[in-house]
Amino acid sequence: MEQHHGPDQQRVLDVLRASAVFGGLPEPVLQDLAALLKVQFVPGGDIVYREGDQANNMFVVVSGRLRVSRRDRAGTLQLYNEILPGESVGEAGLILQQPRAADITALRDSTLALLSRADFDLVMTRHPLPLNRVFSQAIYNHLRHTAQVVQRRQAQIFVVVPMSHGAPSTDVAVGLTRAFARVGRAHHLSPDTERGPDPDAASSWHGPDRYDELEKQFDYLVYEADAEGSSWARRAVRQADQVVFVADPAASCAAGRFELRLRDEPGYTMKRKHLVLLHAAGATRPAELAPWRVGRDLERVYPIRQGDQGDYARVSRFLTGKATGVVLGGGGARGFAHLGVLRALEQSGAVVDLVGGNSMGALIGAQYALGLPLDQIREQTMRFARGGERPTVPVISLMSGKRVQRDLQRMFSDRSVDALWRPFFAAACNLSRACTTVQDSGPLWRAVLASNSPVGLFPPVLHNGDLLVDGAILENVPVQAMRMRLGTRLEKRRGNGTVIAIDVDVQDYLGVEPGLARLSAWRKIKACLTPGAPSSPGIGDILYRAGHIGGLNQRGRTIAQSDHYLEPPVGMFALMAYRQAAEIAEVGYRYAMKEIEQWNRQEDAR
């Protein structure tokens, strides 16, 4: 830390007055306390104090932002709450004379007002009654994890970093700023317009006071760095909550000098990191994303097209936790209702940023992620479903699955799950590991095939030695997987975006007459040939229910994890009613439009 001479007492006073803890002190006490506080500047990334350190001071955050963290026994970094201007830190350890309970790191260049133990004892002697009340409340808040500041808007700060010379970082910084400006106040800070005469000086126009003022003026700040790693670029990274790297998809995937240097910067591990691959305007297919992830700790890679405002808007929603993910469940021909729901969402202005699905939902979702029109998806899926399948010697499965695999390969060609403009994943049940496997890389046809391989009916799909089958055994509507895809960090999974779940798996009663002693093949055949005869479940019914029992049992959890849970009334349609695709889609559309109207009324009432 480097100490400032001649602290701005008035500014410290303003911060104390705005604090929920100190704001209630009488003015003379506030002024006396402010006079003893010593203002210090902490560069972003620096450790303010470490877990286990002796507590010999406390401080109030004047500007900037800090982060509480610890490392578990395995050395994994655990991130906790952020500390904002007006909040105090360390008073519990100072009063109780306990060592620091966690690490405190400056997320940005920050200004702190420090109170030493000697000055703490002095001010407590001068004003024992009011300060005892204040610090008792502070310790109570600390134990209860209560926020100390009056509600304060926090600007979200991003830095756009080119991975190499010539990477189109300016295009991305401008595009993101425009996207943010549609939902709030946004400002772009470039190297050319924001460099000062002494950008490394803490007291310059570019110091923490300047950044704090910008946070008050705007909702989103987009800093643009350079590839050289200049003083401006390093300072911009220190201020940012999230780092957005930019690369040309035709360039080398190797890390540049500045990127490598950033990995050694203190505090860098605490920042969310992303990569934008900027393709030429009108590009039809994005580059493969997997090579760009190798050796990098990236939350997501975004393929976008130059000048495409829809692509920039999608990235901005992911960055701010406002992306919308749609989960499409399995259910045979009833899955055509997904097309009606998607149509209703489009007509209502909702934009789908991420698609996930299982079984029929994976088949439809993969085509939707490719950008195909809804009518084309319906016709293509109907042709696929009418293809039939050949029985085989029932050693591994009842059906061979070869026709389904061949047609899926024709439908999706060489497309990869990891190379789509709109992200997609397919869920499958991993029989080998007894878990759900989320397929978000590899051939698109294989991901859809695994998710459409009902256990017993089709052979499992082999992947890295594991056996994958239809995911409905564990979760027919893979909402938990969607939560993980929307926010890959544990603390971001819930609430990071909106999840819309569409469940078309009707929970019909599967049973027989109470007096029936056993199932009979002849009884089943007779029921099929004789109108009005009592129904009896066949092997298809039994395998279907067995393959979906886990999803049916987990329906309560699916609903709880969804922001919007849709269950179109498609129970009157048979599982194999593929010829009624248009009618099923229309039922889904009418149902969804009513649900969306209700969402809008609820939103207007808030």
NORFEN-V440813 format. One record per residue. N is the residue number from 1. RES is the residue in one letter. PSI is psi as a letter, one per 40 degrees, with the letter a starting at -180 (NA if undefined). OMEGA is omega in radians with two decimals (none if undefined). Layout:
n->N res->RES psi->PSI omega->OMEGA
n->N res->RES psi->PSI omega->OMEGA
This chain:
n->1 res->M psi->i omega->3.06
n->2 res->E psi->h omega->-3.03
n->3 res->Q psi->h omega->3.07
n->4 res->H psi->i omega->3.05
n->5 res->H psi->i omega->-3.13
n->6 res->G psi->g omega->-3.08
n->7 res->P psi->i omega->3.12
n->8 res->D psi->g omega->-3.05
n->9 res->Q psi->d omega->-3.11
n->10 res->Q psi->d omega->-3.14
n->11 res->R psi->d omega->3.09
n->12 res->V psi->d omega->3.11
n->13 res->L psi->d omega->-3.14
n->14 res->D psi->d omega->3.13
n->15 res->V psi->d omega->3.12
n->16 res->L psi->d omega->-3.13
n->17 res->R psi->d omega->-3.13
n->18 res->A psi->e omega->-3.09
n->19 res->S psi->h omega->3.10
n->20 res->A psi->d omega->-3.13
n->21 res->V psi->d omega->-3.03
n->22 res->F psi->e omega->-3.03
n->23 res->G psi->d omega->-3.11
n->24 res->G psi->e omega->3.14
n->25 res->L psi->i omega->3.04
n->26 res->P psi->i omega->-3.06
n->27 res->E psi->d omega->3.12
n->28 res->P psi->d omega->3.12
n->29 res->V psi->d omega->3.10
n->30 res->L psi->d omega->-3.12
n->31 res->Q psi->d omega->3.11
n->32 res->D psi->d omega->3.13
n->33 res->L psi->d omega->-3.13
n->34 res->A psi->d omega->-3.12
n->35 res->A psi->d omega->-3.13
n->36 res->L psi->e omega->-3.13
n->37 res->L psi->h omega->-3.14
n->38 res->K psi->h omega->-3.05
n->39 res->V psi->h omega->3.13
n->40 res->Q psi->i omega->3.09
n->41 res->F psi->h omega->3.13
n->42 res->V psi->h omega->3.09
n->43 res->P psi->i omega->3.08
n->44 res->G psi->h omega->-3.13
n->45 res->G psi->e omega->-3.13
n->46 res->D psi->i omega->3.06
n->47 res->I psi->h omega->3.09
n->48 res->V psi->d omega->2.92
n->49 res->Y psi->i omega->-3.03
n->50 res->R psi->i omega->3.07
n->51 res->E psi->h omega->3.13
n->52 res->G psi->e omega->3.10
n->53 res->D psi->i omega->3.06
n->54 res->Q psi->h omega->-3.12
n->55 res->A psi->g omega->-3.14
n->56 res->N psi->e omega->3.05
n->57 res->N psi->i omega->3.00
n->58 res->M psi->i omega->3.11
n->59 res->F psi->i omega->3.06
n->60 res->V psi->h omega->3.11
n->61 res->V psi->h omega->3.12
n->62 res->V psi->d omega->3.09
n->63 res->S psi->i omega->-3.13
n->64 res->G psi->a omega->-3.10
n->65 res->R psi->h omega->3.14
n->66 res->L psi->i omega->3.13
n->67 res->R psi->h omega->3.08
n->68 res->V psi->h omega->-3.13
n->69 res->S psi->i omega->3.03
n->70 res->R psi->i omega->3.00
n->71 res->R psi->h omega->-3.13
n->72 res->D psi->a omega->-3.07
n->73 res->R psi->d omega->3.13
n->74 res->A psi->e omega->-3.13
n->75 res->G psi->e omega->3.14
n->76 res->T psi->h omega->-3.12
n->77 res->L psi->h omega->3.09
n->78 res->Q psi->h omega->-3.10
n->79 res->L psi->h omega->3.14
n->80 res->Y psi->a omega->-2.97
n->81 res->N psi->i omega->3.03
n->82 res->E psi->i omega->3.14
n->83 res->I psi->h omega->-2.99
n->84 res->L psi->i omega->3.08
n->85 res->P psi->h omega->-3.11
n->86 res->G psi->e omega->3.14
n->87 res->E psi->i omega->3.11
n->88 res->S psi->i omega->-3.10
n->89 res->V psi->h omega->3.00
n->90 res->G psi->e omega->-3.10
n->91 res->E psi->d omega->3.14
n->92 res->A psi->d omega->3.12
n->93 res->G psi->d omega->3.14
n->94 res->L psi->d omega->-3.10
n->95 res->I psi->d omega->-3.08
n->96 res->L psi->e omega->-3.12
n->97 res->Q psi->f omega->3.11
n->98 res->Q psi->i omega->3.09
n->99 res->P psi->i omega->3.14
n->100 res->R psi->h omega->-3.05
n->101 res->A psi->e omega->-3.11
n->102 res->A psi->i omega->3.02
n->103 res->D psi->i omega->3.02
n->104 res->I psi->h omega->-3.09
n->105 res->T psi->i omega->3.07
n->106 res->A psi->h omega->3.07
n->107 res->L psi->d omega->3.14
n->108 res->R psi->i omega->2.95
n->109 res->D psi->h omega->-2.99
n->110 res->S psi->i omega->3.04
n->111 res->T psi->h omega->-3.11
n->112 res->L psi->i omega->3.05
n->113 res->A psi->h omega->-2.97
n->114 res->L psi->h omega->3.09
n->115 res->L psi->h omega->-3.13
n->116 res->S psi->i omega->3.13
n->117 res->R psi->d omega->-3.14
n->118 res->A psi->d omega->3.13
n->119 res->D psi->d omega->3.06
n->120 res->F psi->d omega->3.11
n->121 res->D psi->d omega->-3.12
n->122 res->L psi->d omega->-3.09
n->123 res->V psi->d omega->3.08
n->124 res->M psi->d omega->3.09
n->125 res->T psi->d omega->-3.11
n->126 res->R psi->d omega->-3.04
n->127 res->H psi->g omega->-3.01
n->128 res->P psi->d omega->-3.02
n->129 res->L psi->d omega->-3.11
n->130 res->P psi->d omega->-3.10
n->131 res->L psi->d omega->3.05
n->132 res->N psi->d omega->3.11
n->133 res->R psi->d omega->-3.10
n->134 res->V psi->d omega->-3.08
n->135 res->F psi->d omega->3.01
n->136 res->S psi->d omega->3.09
n->137 res->Q psi->d omega->-3.14
n->138 res->A psi->d omega->3.12
n->139 res->I psi->d omega->3.09
n->140 res->Y psi->d omega->3.11
n->141 res->N psi->d omega->3.13
n->142 res->H psi->d omega->-3.12
n->143 res->L psi->d omega->-3.13
n->144 res->R psi->e omega->-3.09
n->145 res->H psi->f omega->-3.13
n->146 res->T psi->h omega->3.10
n->147 res->A psi->i omega->-3.08
n->148 res->Q psi->e omega->-3.01
n->149 res->V psi->i omega->3.00
n->150 res->V psi->i omega->-3.07
n->151 res->Q psi->h omega->-3.03
n->152 res->R psi->h omega->3.12
n->153 res->R psi->h omega->3.13
n->154 res->Q psi->h omega->3.04
n->155 res->A psi->i omega->3.05
n->156 res->Q psi->h omega->-3.02
n->157 res->I psi->h omega->-3.13
n->158 res->F psi->i omega->3.01
n->159 res->V psi->h omega->3.12
n->160 res->V psi->h omega->-3.02
n->161 res->V psi->h omega->3.06
n->162 res->P psi->h omega->-3.13
n->163 res->M psi->d omega->-3.14
n->164 res->S psi->i omega->3.08
n->165 res->H psi->h omega->3.13
n->166 res->G psi->e omega->3.09
n->167 res->A psi->h omega->-2.98
n->168 res->P psi->g omega->-3.08
n->169 res->S psi->d omega->-3.14
n->170 res->T psi->d omega->3.11
n->171 res->D psi->d omega->-3.11
n->172 res->V psi->d omega->3.14
n->173 res->A psi->d omega->3.13
n->174 res->V psi->d omega->-3.13
n->175 res->G psi->d omega->3.11
n->176 res->L psi->d omega->3.13
n->177 res->T psi->d omega->3.10
n->178 res->R psi->d omega->3.12
n->179 res->A psi->d omega->3.11
n->180 res->F psi->d omega->-3.09
n->181 res->A psi->e omega->3.11
n->182 res->R psi->e omega->-3.09
n->183 res->V psi->e omega->-3.13
n->184 res->G psi->a omega->3.13
n->185 res->R psi->h omega->-3.06
n->186 res->A psi->i omega->-3.11
n->187 res->H psi->h omega->-3.13
n->188 res->H psi->h omega->3.11
n->189 res->L psi->h omega->-3.09
n->190 res->S psi->i omega->3.13
n->191 res->P psi->d omega->-3.07
n->192 res->D psi->d omega->-3.05
n->193 res->T psi->e omega->-3.00
n->194 res->E psi->e omega->3.11
n->195 res->R psi->h omega->3.06
n->196 res->G psi->i omega->3.14
n->197 res->P psi->d omega->-3.13
n->198 res->D psi->g omega->-3.01
n->199 res->P psi->e omega->3.12
n->200 res->D psi->e omega->-3.09
n->201 res->A psi->h omega->-3.10
n->202 res->A psi->d omega->-3.07
n->203 res->S psi->e omega->-3.09
n->204 res->S psi->i omega->3.12
n->205 res->W psi->d omega->-3.12
n->206 res->H psi->e omega->-3.11
n->207 res->G psi->a omega->-3.05
n->208 res->P psi->d omega->3.12
n->209 res->D psi->d omega->3.12
n->210 res->R psi->d omega->-3.11
n->211 res->Y psi->d omega->3.12
n->212 res->D psi->d omega->3.11
n->213 res->E psi->d omega->3.11
n->214 res->L psi->d omega->3.11
n->215 res->E psi->d omega->3.13
n->216 res->K psi->d omega->-3.06
n->217 res->Q psi->d omega->-2.99
n->218 res->F psi->i omega->3.06
n->219 res->D psi->d omega->-3.10
n->220 res->Y psi->h omega->3.07
n->221 res->L psi->h omega->-3.14
n->222 res->V psi->h omega->3.08
n->223 res->Y psi->i omega->3.08
n->224 res->E psi->h omega->3.14
n->225 res->A psi->i omega->3.06
n->226 res->D psi->i omega->-3.06
n->227 res->A psi->e omega->-3.08
n->228 res->E psi->e omega->-3.07
n->229 res->G psi->f omega->-3.13
n->230 res->S psi->i omega->3.08
n->231 res->S psi->d omega->3.12
n->232 res->W psi->d omega->-3.11
n->233 res->A psi->d omega->-3.14
n->234 res->R psi->d omega->3.11
n->235 res->R psi->d omega->3.14
n->236 res->A psi->d omega->3.11
n->237 res->V psi->d omega->-3.14
n->238 res->R psi->d omega->-3.09
n->239 res->Q psi->d omega->-2.93
n->240 res->A psi->i omega->2.96
n->241 res->D psi->d omega->-3.09
n->242 res->Q psi->i omega->3.12
n->243 res->V psi->h omega->3.12
n->244 res->V psi->h omega->3.07
n->245 res->F psi->i omega->-3.14
n->246 res->V psi->h omega->3.12
n->247 res->A psi->i omega->2.97
n->248 res->D psi->h omega->-3.08
n->249 res->P psi->e omega->3.13
n->250 res->A psi->e omega->-3.10
n->251 res->A psi->i omega->3.11
n->252 res->S psi->i omega->3.11
n->253 res->C psi->e omega->-3.07
n->254 res->A psi->i omega->-3.14
n->255 res->A psi->h omega->3.08
n->256 res->G psi->i omega->-3.08
n->257 res->R psi->d omega->-3.10
n->258 res->F psi->d omega->3.10
n->259 res->E psi->d omega->3.11
n->260 res->L psi->d omega->3.14
n->261 res->R psi->d omega->-3.13
n->262 res->L psi->d omega->-3.10
n->263 res->R psi->d omega->3.13
n->264 res->D psi->e omega->-3.13
n->265 res->E psi->h omega->3.10
n->266 res->P psi->h omega->3.12
n->267 res->G psi->e omega->-3.09
n->268 res->Y psi->d omega->-3.10
n->269 res->T psi->e omega->-3.10
n->270 res->M psi->e omega->-3.10
n->271 res->K psi->i omega->3.02
n->272 res->R psi->h omega->-3.04
n->273 res->K psi->h omega->-3.09
n->274 res->H psi->i omega->3.07
n->275 res->L psi->h omega->3.04
n->276 res->V psi->h omega->3.01
n->277 res->L psi->h omega->-3.04
n->278 res->L psi->h omega->3.13
n->279 res->H psi->i omega->3.10
n->280 res->A psi->i omega->3.09
n->281 res->A psi->h omega->3.13
n->282 res->G psi->e omega->3.09
n->283 res->A psi->h omega->-3.07
n->284 res->T psi->d omega->-3.14
n->285 res->R psi->h omega->3.09
n->286 res->P psi->i omega->3.07
n->287 res->A psi->i omega->3.05
n->288 res->E psi->h omega->-3.05
n->289 res->L psi->d omega->-3.02
n->290 res->A psi->d omega->-3.11
n->291 res->P psi->d omega->-3.11
n->292 res->W psi->e omega->3.14
n->293 res->R psi->e omega->-3.04
n->294 res->V psi->h omega->3.09
n->295 res->G psi->e omega->-3.11
n->296 res->R psi->i omega->3.07
n->297 res->D psi->g omega->-3.07
n->298 res->L psi->h omega->3.07
n->299 res->E psi->d omega->-3.13
n->300 res->R psi->i omega->3.00
n->301 res->V psi->h omega->-3.06
n->302 res->Y psi->h omega->2.98
n->303 res->P psi->h omega->3.13
n->304 res->I psi->i omega->-3.14
n->305 res->R psi->h omega->-3.09
n->306 res->Q psi->h omega->3.11
n->307 res->G psi->e omega->-3.12
n->308 res->D psi->h omega->-3.08
n->309 res->Q psi->d omega->3.07
n->310 res->G psi->d omega->3.10
n->311 res->D psi->d omega->3.12
n->312 res->Y psi->d omega->3.14
n->313 res->A psi->d omega->3.13
n->314 res->R psi->d omega->3.12
n->315 res->V psi->d omega->-3.11
n->316 res->S psi->d omega->3.13
n->317 res->R psi->d omega->3.07
n->318 res->F psi->d omega->-3.11
n->319 res->L psi->d omega->-3.06
n->320 res->T psi->e omega->3.10
n->321 res->G psi->f omega->-3.10
n->322 res->K psi->e omega->3.13
n->323 res->A psi->i omega->3.11
n->324 res->T psi->h omega->3.09
n->325 res->G psi->h omega->3.13
n->326 res->V psi->h omega->-3.12
n->327 res->V psi->h omega->-3.09
n->328 res->L psi->h omega->-3.11
n->329 res->G psi->i omega->3.12
n->330 res->G psi->i omega->3.14
n->331 res->G psi->f omega->3.12
n->332 res->G psi->a omega->-3.10
n->333 res->A psi->d omega->3.10
n->334 res->R psi->e omega->3.12
n->335 res->G psi->e omega->3.07
n->336 res->F psi->e omega->3.06
n->337 res->A psi->d omega->3.09
n->338 res->H psi->d omega->-3.12
n->339 res->L psi->d omega->3.10
n->340 res->G psi->d omega->3.12
n->341 res->V psi->d omega->3.12
n->342 res->L psi->d omega->3.09
n->343 res->R psi->d omega->3.12
n->344 res->A psi->d omega->3.12
n->345 res->L psi->d omega->3.13
n->346 res->E psi->d omega->-3.11
n->347 res->Q psi->d omega->-3.13
n->348 res->S psi->e omega->3.12
n->349 res->G psi->e omega->3.11
n->350 res->A psi->h omega->-3.14
n->351 res->V psi->h omega->3.13
n->352 res->V psi->h omega->-3.10
n->353 res->D psi->d omega->-3.05
n->354 res->L psi->h omega->-3.11
n->355 res->V psi->h omega->3.02
n->356 res->G psi->i omega->-3.11
n->357 res->G psi->i omega->3.07
n->358 res->N psi->i omega->3.05
n->359 res->S psi->b omega->3.12
n->360 res->M psi->d omega->3.10
n->361 res->G psi->d omega->3.09
n->362 res->A psi->d omega->3.13
n->363 res->L psi->d omega->3.13
n->364 res->I psi->d omega->-3.10
n->365 res->G psi->d omega->3.13
n->366 res->A psi->d omega->3.11
n->367 res->Q psi->d omega->3.11
n->368 res->Y psi->d omega->3.12
n->369 res->A psi->d omega->3.07
n->370 res->L psi->e omega->3.13
n->371 res->G psi->e omega->-3.14
n->372 res->L psi->i omega->3.06
n->373 res->P psi->i omega->-3.07
n->374 res->L psi->d omega->3.14
n->375 res->D psi->d omega->3.11
n->376 res->Q psi->d omega->3.10
n->377 res->I psi->d omega->-3.13
n->378 res->R psi->d omega->-3.11
n->379 res->E psi->d omega->-3.12
n->380 res->Q psi->d omega->3.14
n->381 res->T psi->d omega->3.10
n->382 res->M psi->d omega->3.12
n->383 res->R psi->d omega->3.13
n->384 res->F psi->d omega->-3.08
n->385 res->A psi->d omega->-3.12
n->386 res->R psi->e omega->-3.08
n->387 res->G psi->d omega->3.14
n->388 res->G psi->a omega->3.12
n->389 res->E psi->i omega->-3.09
n->390 res->R psi->h omega->2.99
n->391 res->P psi->i omega->3.12
n->392 res->T psi->i omega->3.07
n->393 res->V psi->h omega->-2.99
n->394 res->P psi->g omega->3.08
n->395 res->V psi->d omega->3.11
n->396 res->I psi->d omega->-3.11
n->397 res->S psi->i omega->3.12
n->398 res->L psi->d omega->-3.13
n->399 res->M psi->i omega->-3.09
n->400 res->S psi->d omega->-3.13
n->401 res->G psi->e omega->-3.08
n->402 res->K psi->d omega->-3.14
n->403 res->R psi->d omega->3.14
n->404 res->V psi->d omega->3.12
n->405 res->Q psi->d omega->-3.13
n->406 res->R psi->d omega->-3.10
n->407 res->D psi->d omega->3.07
n->408 res->L psi->d omega->3.08
n->409 res->Q psi->d omega->3.09
n->410 res->R psi->d omega->-3.09
n->411 res->M psi->d omega->-3.02
n->412 res->F psi->e omega->3.06
n->413 res->S psi->b omega->-3.10
n->414 res->D psi->e omega->-3.11
n->415 res->R psi->i omega->-3.14
n->416 res->S psi->i omega->3.06
n->417 res->V psi->d omega->-3.04
n->418 res->D psi->e omega->-3.11
n->419 res->A psi->g omega->3.12
n->420 res->L psi->i omega->3.10
n->421 res->W psi->d omega->3.09
n->422 res->R psi->h omega->-3.09
n->423 res->P psi->i omega->-3.10
n->424 res->F psi->i omega->2.95
n->425 res->F psi->i omega->3.05
n->426 res->A psi->h omega->-3.14
n->427 res->A psi->i omega->3.07
n->428 res->A psi->i omega->3.07
n->429 res->C psi->h omega->3.12
n->430 res->N psi->h omega->-3.12
n->431 res->L psi->d omega->-3.09
n->432 res->S psi->d omega->-3.04
n->433 res->R psi->e omega->3.09
n->434 res->A psi->f omega->-3.14
n->435 res->C psi->i omega->3.03
n->436 res->T psi->h omega->3.06
n->437 res->T psi->h omega->3.13
n->438 res->V psi->h omega->-3.10
n->439 res->Q psi->h omega->3.12
n->440 res->D psi->f omega->3.04
n->441 res->S psi->i omega->3.14
n->442 res->G psi->a omega->-3.11
n->443 res->P psi->h omega->-3.12
n->444 res->L psi->d omega->-3.12
n->445 res->W psi->d omega->-3.11
n->446 res->R psi->d omega->3.11
n->447 res->A psi->d omega->3.14
n->448 res->V psi->d omega->3.14
n->449 res->L psi->d omega->-3.14
n->450 res->A psi->d omega->-3.13
n->451 res->S psi->e omega->-3.13
n->452 res->N psi->f omega->3.12
n->453 res->S psi->g omega->-3.13
n->454 res->P psi->h omega->-3.09
n->455 res->V psi->h omega->-3.14
n->456 res->G psi->d omega->-3.14
n->457 res->L psi->d omega->-3.12
n->458 res->F psi->i omega->3.09
n->459 res->P psi->i omega->3.09
n->460 res->P psi->i omega->3.05
n->461 res->V psi->h omega->-3.10
n->462 res->L psi->h omega->3.14
n->463 res->H psi->h omega->-3.13
n->464 res->N psi->f omega->3.12
n->465 res->G psi->e omega->-3.14
n->466 res->D psi->i omega->3.11
n->467 res->L psi->h omega->-3.10
n->468 res->L psi->h omega->3.10
n->469 res->V psi->i omega->3.13
n->470 res->D psi->h omega->-3.04
n->471 res->G psi->e omega->-3.09
n->472 res->A psi->e omega->3.11
n->473 res->I psi->d omega->-3.12
n->474 res->L psi->d omega->-3.06
n->475 res->E psi->h omega->-3.08
n->476 res->N psi->d omega->3.09
n->477 res->V psi->g omega->-2.93
n->478 res->P psi->g omega->-3.12
n->479 res->V psi->d omega->-3.14
n->480 res->Q psi->d omega->3.09
n->481 res->A psi->d omega->3.11
n->482 res->M psi->d omega->3.11
n->483 res->R psi->d omega->3.14
n->484 res->M psi->d omega->-3.12
n->485 res->R psi->d omega->3.12
n->486 res->L psi->d omega->3.14
n->487 res->G psi->h omega->-2.98
n->488 res->T psi->d omega->3.10
n->489 res->R psi->i omega->-3.02
n->490 res->L psi->d omega->-3.05
n->491 res->E psi->e omega->-3.11
n->492 res->K psi->e omega->-3.00
n->493 res->R psi->d omega->-3.09
n->494 res->R psi->h omega->3.08
n->495 res->G psi->e omega->3.13
n->496 res->N psi->g omega->-3.13
n->497 res->G psi->i omega->-3.09
n->498 res->T psi->h omega->3.12
n->499 res->V psi->h omega->3.09
n->500 res->I psi->h omega->-3.13
n->501 res->A psi->h omega->3.12
n->502 res->I psi->h omega->-3.05
n->503 res->D psi->h omega->3.13
n->504 res->V psi->e omega->-3.11
n->505 res->D psi->g omega->-3.08
n->506 res->V psi->h omega->-3.09
n->507 res->Q psi->g omega->3.09
n->508 res->D psi->i omega->3.07
n->509 res->Y psi->h omega->3.11
n->510 res->L psi->h omega->-3.11
n->511 res->G psi->a omega->-3.12
n->512 res->V psi->a omega->3.09
n->513 res->E psi->h omega->-3.08
n->514 res->P psi->d omega->-3.08
n->515 res->G psi->e omega->-3.09
n->516 res->L psi->h omega->-3.05
n->517 res->A psi->d omega->-3.13
n->518 res->R psi->i omega->3.09
n->519 res->L psi->i omega->-3.10
n->520 res->S psi->h omega->3.11
n->521 res->A psi->d omega->3.14
n->522 res->W psi->d omega->3.11
n->523 res->R psi->d omega->3.13
n->524 res->K psi->d omega->3.13
n->525 res->I psi->d omega->3.13
n->526 res->K psi->d omega->3.13
n->527 res->A psi->d omega->3.14
n->528 res->C psi->d omega->-3.06
n->529 res->L psi->e omega->-3.05
n->530 res->T psi->h omega->3.10
n->531 res->P psi->h omega->3.09
n->532 res->G psi->e omega->3.13
n->533 res->A psi->i omega->3.12
n->534 res->P psi->h omega->-3.12
n->535 res->S psi->i omega->3.11
n->536 res->S psi->h omega->-3.11
n->537 res->P psi->i omega->3.08
n->538 res->G psi->a omega->-3.07
n->539 res->I psi->d omega->3.11
n->540 res->G psi->d omega->3.12
n->541 res->D psi->d omega->-3.08
n->542 res->I psi->d omega->3.13
n->543 res->L psi->d omega->3.13
n->544 res->Y psi->d omega->-3.13
n->545 res->R psi->d omega->3.13
n->546 res->A psi->d omega->-3.14
n->547 res->G psi->e omega->-3.11
n->548 res->H psi->e omega->-3.01
n->549 res->I psi->d omega->3.14
n->550 res->G psi->d omega->3.12
n->551 res->G psi->d omega->3.11
n->552 res->L psi->d omega->-3.13
n->553 res->N psi->d omega->-3.09
n->554 res->Q psi->e omega->-3.04
n->555 res->R psi->d omega->3.12
n->556 res->G psi->d omega->3.11
n->557 res->R psi->d omega->3.12
n->558 res->T psi->d omega->3.13
n->559 res->I psi->d omega->-3.10
n->560 res->A psi->d omega->-3.10
n->561 res->Q psi->e omega->-3.12
n->562 res->S psi->i omega->2.97
n->563 res->D psi->d omega->3.08
n->564 res->H psi->h omega->-3.12
n->565 res->Y psi->h omega->-3.10
n->566 res->L psi->h omega->-3.13
n->567 res->E psi->g omega->-3.11
n->568 res->P psi->i omega->-3.10
n->569 res->P psi->g omega->-3.07
n->570 res->V psi->e omega->-3.10
n->571 res->G psi->d omega->-3.12
n->572 res->M psi->e omega->-3.14
n->573 res->F psi->h omega->3.11
n->574 res->A psi->i omega->-3.14
n->575 res->L psi->d omega->-3.09
n->576 res->M psi->e omega->-3.08
n->577 res->A psi->f omega->-3.07
n->578 res->Y psi->d omega->3.12
n->579 res->R psi->e omega->3.14
n->580 res->Q psi->f omega->-3.06
n->581 res->A psi->d omega->-3.10
n->582 res->A psi->d omega->-3.14
n->583 res->E psi->d omega->3.12
n->584 res->I psi->d omega->3.11
n->585 res->A psi->d omega->3.14
n->586 res->E psi->d omega->3.08
n->587 res->V psi->d omega->3.10
n->588 res->G psi->d omega->-3.13
n->589 res->Y psi->d omega->-3.12
n->590 res->R psi->d omega->3.12
n->591 res->Y psi->d omega->-3.09
n->592 res->A psi->d omega->-3.14
n->593 res->M psi->d omega->3.09
n->594 res->K psi->d omega->3.13
n->595 res->E psi->d omega->-3.14
n->596 res->I psi->d omega->3.07
n->597 res->E psi->d omega->3.11
n->598 res->Q psi->d omega->3.08
n->599 res->W psi->d omega->-3.10
n->600 res->N psi->d omega->3.09
n->601 res->R psi->d omega->3.11
n->602 res->Q psi->d omega->-3.14
n->603 res->E psi->d omega->3.13
n->604 res->D psi->d omega->-3.11
n->605 res->A psi->e omega->-3.10
n->606 res->R psi->NA omega->none
